Amino acid sequence: MRKGTSEDVRRENLTAVLRALMVDGPMSRAELGRLTGRNRSTVASLVSDLAGLGLVDEHGPISDGTVGRPSHGVALSSSVAAFAVHPEVDALTVAIVGLDAQVRRKVRHEFDRIPSMVEVVHLASTVMAAMGAEESGFRISSIGVAVPGLVRTLDGLVRNAPHLQWWEEPLGRALADITSLPVHVANDAQLGALAERDYGAGRGVSHFVYLNGGASGIGGAIVAGGELLGGAHGYAGELGHTPVSGSAVVDTVGISGTLEAEVTREELLSLLGADHMDHESFEVALLANRSEAVAAAVARQQRQLAVALGTVVNVLNPERIVLGGFLASLLAYDPEGLRTALSARALGQALEGVDIVSAQLGANLLLVGAAHRALEPLVDDPASMTTTRTG
């Protein structure tokens, strides 16, 4: 096997430093050396290269509590970013997300009907152009798109997004053609899992399952050994289509009695007397309403969610289950109720030590995940920053 060239080694070293700063935040050069296993002079040279590319900023020497000369502090540049796009049945959200996973600007446009792929592409490109003009200090490297459906990630072809009524739609190509930027399209739940792995409830956890509930149904993703489990064609983790009852109610792909068919945000919204709510407003309203009707609906949905989670625990033996979107609200409403329901449906030994927690990144989770995916090529090859453009 051919040994890596000096350029390959240099690229790997630059990537190691950049990833450390992305996941663990600003730190001293000495801390970077300890985390990456590189010596002091190598780290200094790597940081200098990254600063020259505009990817990191250095500030004055800081002490890390050890004996010796204080080390310079290093942080990711606040100007490097990607656009994140998230289409749903009732809204389109577009954001500028930094390399440090911070959402710098966000615009949400609500629809009164389900948008077509062409409408989403044109609206997203218009919003991004306006953002780029207003936020001219950013260097935008790419676009990440989180889609509630099956996506062929190689070229961004949306194979099946039933809630959006999209089938075989070339979203990645269409958006790249109109913006002239690289576009990375992926399933929204998989992107959410990656974001939680690096920045949220999945940090330090090698095996966890992520389930997200939103206006476009329920999606899932599996992280095994610290890596996203994609399956043969990248479609693994579709836990929303797991049967949980003998009901004749079908989900959007026509399968009856599934988690997505039985556990819905729409039912809860109806009981709350609303048609639409953003995530924060929904959770506040749900937790404040302890009426008999709402409590009964939550308890029933928790029992059906527990059926799916029991299968997950028995088959995958995860360390943690991370719930996002309205599923996190179901958990918050009655944590012990969900745990009790799960205990009746999972092997006791497999359930030992399994945490059930809410996603930590909140309403920005899928935007952070989309941007994270879009920025991966830059992180893997930092020198490519020389070819990106200012927004």
N, C-alpha and C positions, 0 to 999 in steps of 0.2 A: 504494500500500500504506500502511495506517495506521501512523503512527509509534507506537512504544511510549510509554505514559504514564509519568509519573514513578514511579508505583507499580511498573510493569513493570521499569523501570531499577533501582529499589531492590531488587526481588526478585532480579534477575539479579546484582546486586552482592553481596547477602547469600549467594546460592548459590555465587558464585565464591570467597568467603572460606571458606565451610564446606567446599567440595570440596578446597581447598588444604590445609586442616587434616586432612581425612580421609585424603588420599593421602600427604602429606608429614610429618604429625605436628606436634607443638607447635613454635611458632616465634615470633619477635618480630613486632611490628607492622610494623617496617621490612621484614622478610623477606616478610610477607604483601603488602605494597605492591609489592615487586619481582616477586613471583610472579603477582599478579593484575593488575598494571598500574594500580593505583589510587594516588592520592596519599595523603600522610600523614594529612591531616584526614579524608578520605573513609574510610580504613581505621579510624581511631579511632572515627568515628561508627558504622560497620558493626559493629565489634566490640562497641561499647556496646549496640547493638540486639540482637545475638546473645546477649550476656550477660544482657540483660533477659528474653529468651525462655528462658533456662536452657540454652542450647545450647553455650556456651563459658564457660570460666573464665579469669580473668586473674590473673597473679602478678607479683611485683616486677620492676622494670626489669632488663633484661639487655643486655649489650654484644654486638654482633655483629661487632666488630672494625673498624667504620668510625668516622670522626671524627664527633663530635657527641654529643648527649645520648642515653643508653641508652634503648632502646625497651621497652615493656611486653611480657611474654611472654603468649602466648595458646595455650590448649589446649582440645580438645573436652571437654565435660562428661562425667564418668564415669557420670552417672545416666541419660542418654538411651540407650534400647536398643530392640531388637525381639526377639520370640521367633523362633527358627529351629527348623524341624521337618523331620526327614529319615526317612521311612519306607523300610525295605528288607524283603527277604523274611524276614530272620532277626532284625530288631531295629527299634526305633523310638528315635530320638535327639531330644531336645528340649533347647534351650539358650537362655540369655539372652546376646545378643551386643550389645555397645555400639556406639555411633556410630563409635568408633575401631577397630572390627573386632576387639576383644578379646572372647574368650569368657569371660563372667563366671561362668557356672554351667552345668553339663551333666549330663543324666540319660539313661542308656541302658537301655532295657527290652528284653530278649531274648525272642523268640517261639519256641515249639516247632513252629509251623506258620505258613503264610503268612496274615497278617492281612487281614481285609476292610477296606474303606474306612470303614465305620461303626465298627469296632473302633479303627482308628487315630484317627479324629476324637474319640471319647470318651476314649481313653487320653491323647491329646495335650492335650485340654482339661483333663483332671484334673490332669495333671502341671503344666501352665502355671498353673492356679489355685493349686496348692501352692507353686510357685516364686514366684508373685506375692505370696503371703501371707508367705513366708519372706524374700524380698528386697524389702521394702517401699520401699526407697530408690530403686528404679528407676522411671523414667517410660517405660512401654512404649507405643510408638506404633503397632505393627502386628505382623503375623505373616508370615514368609516360609517357604515350603514347597518343598523340593527333592525332586522326584519322578523316579524312574528310568523315564521313559516320555514319550510325546508329550502335551503339555499345550497347551490353548488358553488362552493367558495372559490374554486379555481378561476371562475370568470364572472361571478356575481349573478348567475342566472337564478332567479327565484322559481323553483320547481313547483311549489305548492304553498300558497299563503291563503288558506280558505277564508279566514275572517276578512281579508282584504279583497277576496275574490280575484286573486292573481294566480295565474298558472303559466309556467314557462315564460316568464317575463324577464327580458335582458336588462335588468335594472343597472347592474354594474357598468355595462358598456354604454348605456344611454346617458348615465350621469357623467361618465368619463368624457364622452364626446362633447357634452355641452359645457363642461367646466375646464377641460384640459388638465385635470389633476388625476393622479392615481386613485382608484376607488376600490375599497375592500368591503364586500357585503358578506354578512354572516347571520346565522340564527340569533335572535335577541337573547334567548336564555343562555346559549353558549357564551356569548359576550359578557353577560352578567356574571356568569360563573368565573370567567377569567379575571374580571375586575375585582370580584370579592376575594379571589385567590391571592391577588397581589396587594390589594389595598384595604380589604374589608374583613368580613367574618371568616374567610378561609385562610387568612395568613397563618403560616406555621402548621397547617393541617394538610396531610398528604392525601387523605381520602374523605371526600365529602360530596354530597348531592345537593344541587341547587334547584329549587322550584320557584317559578315566578308566575304571578297571576295578574292579568291586566285586562284592558278593554278588548284585547285580541285573544283572550283565552289563557290557557295555562301551558307554559313551556318548561322544559327541564334540561339539566345538563349534569354530567358526572365527571368529577375530577378523581383520578386514580393514580396513585404514586406521584402526585403533584402535577400531572398532565391531564389535559382535557381528553376524555374518551370520545373519539369521533365515530368509531365503528368503521365498517368497510367503505362507506361513501360519505361519511361526515354527518349522518342523520341520527346518531345515537342520542339518547336522552329524552325522547319524546314521551315523557311520563304522563302528560296530559291526556293521552289516548289510552291509558291503562284502565281496563274495566274495574269498576268499584261497586256495581250494583246490577240487579237484574232488570232495571228500568228499561222501558222502550224508548226513553228520551235519547236522541242521537246528538253527537257532536258535529262539528262542521265538516268532518270528512265522512260522516254517515255511520260511525261506530256507536252502538247503543250502550248506555250505562257507564260511560267513561267518567273519569275524574273531571274532565273539562265540561261534560254535559251536566254533571250533578253539582259541581261547585262553581258558582258563577258570581261575579261582581254585580251583574245586572239584577239578580234577585235581591241582593242586599241594598243596592241603590233604590230599588222600588220600595222596599220597606222603609227606607230613610226619606222617601218622598222626593227623590231627585232623579234626573235623567243623566246628568254628567257631573263629575267632580274630579278635580285633580287629586293626586295621591294623598297629599297632606290633609286636604279638607275632608276627604273620604274617611281617613283614619280617625280624625278628631270627631266627626259626626257619629261614626260607628261606636267608638269607645264610650261616647257620652250617652248613647241610647241603650238603656237596659230594659226596654219594654219586653213583654212576654213574647211578642211575635219575633222581634229581632233576636232575642236570646235563643229561641227555639230554632230559628234558621241557622244561627251560628253553630249551635250544638250539632245539628244534622250535618252541616257542611264539614265540621271538624271530624265527625265519625267517618264520613266518606273520604276525606283527605287522609285519615288514619289508615284506611284500607290500602291506599296506594303507598303510603309511607311504610306500612308493614311489609309490603312486597319488596320495597327498596332495601329495608334493613335486612330481611332474610336472604336476599339474593346478593347484595353488594357489601354488607357489613361495613358501612361507613363509620367514620369517627364523628361526623357532624352532619346535620341537615340544616340547610340555610334556606329560609323562606323570604321571598321578595314580593313586592306589590301588595295586592289585597290579601294574599295568603299570610303575609306578615301581620296584617291587621287581625285576621282570624286567630293567629297565635296570641297576639297582645290582648285580645278580648278575654280569653280564658286559657292561659298557658297550661294549667293543671288539667283542664278538660281535654285538651289535645293529647297531652302526655298519657293520661289514663286511657283514652281511646286507642292510642298506639300500643300501649302495653298489652291490650287484649288481642292484638293482631300481629305481634312480632315475637320471635323466639326470645326468651328472656336473656339467654347468653349473648345473642347477637345485639340486643338492645343495651346491654351493660355499657355504660360510659358514653353513649351516643347523646350529644347535645342537640337540642332543637333551638335554633336562634334565628333572629331576624337579620336580613341583609343590612349591612352597616352604611352603605352608600346612598340609601334613600332614593329620592326621586331622580337623582342624577346617575343612578347605577348603570343604565343601559347606554347613556351618552358616554360615560367614562369607558365602558367596555368597547364601544364602537371606535372611539378615538385610540384606545390602547391597541386595538388590532390594526388600525391604520398606521400607527407610528412604529409598529414592529419592524418593518423593513429598514427604517432609519436607525433604529437601535441596533439591528443586526449588522448594519454597515454605516457607521456614523459619518464617514467621509462623503456619503451621498448627499449630505446637507448642502453641499456646495451647489447642487442643481435645483434646490427648492426655491420657491418664490415668496416674495413678501405679499401679504394680504392687502 
